[in-house]
Amino acid sequence: MSEAATETAKADYDFSKDPGHHRYVVHYDGDIVGFTTYRELGDGVHFDHTVVDSAHQGGGVASRLVRFALDDFAQWSRMPMIPDCSYVAKWVENHPDYAHLLSARG
């Protein structure tokens, strides 16, 4: 894929928070094509499931979704983020600059 095509593909995705359903979603052409869910419990905020439609896998969409979610999470919660979802856990492992989210912040 050319650099211009890659930039166009990136621009077609829209990321947002859906607090009513405790999730972050990614839209493509107005349709939800992926999400990551979270639950606020006493010990922290558990990110427990991440899904991206198969037609949108392999292009970094899930990674961008998790980055969006964790950037937002860092703004609204002081509780630790608990990565119950294996994708989120691996993502944080591969992005150590997000490891501080794993502990409570004051």
Helices and strands as residue ranges (DSSP letters): H 3-11, E 13-18, G 19-21, E 23-28, E 31-41, E 44-52, G 54-56, H 61-76, E 81-83, H 86-94, G 96-102
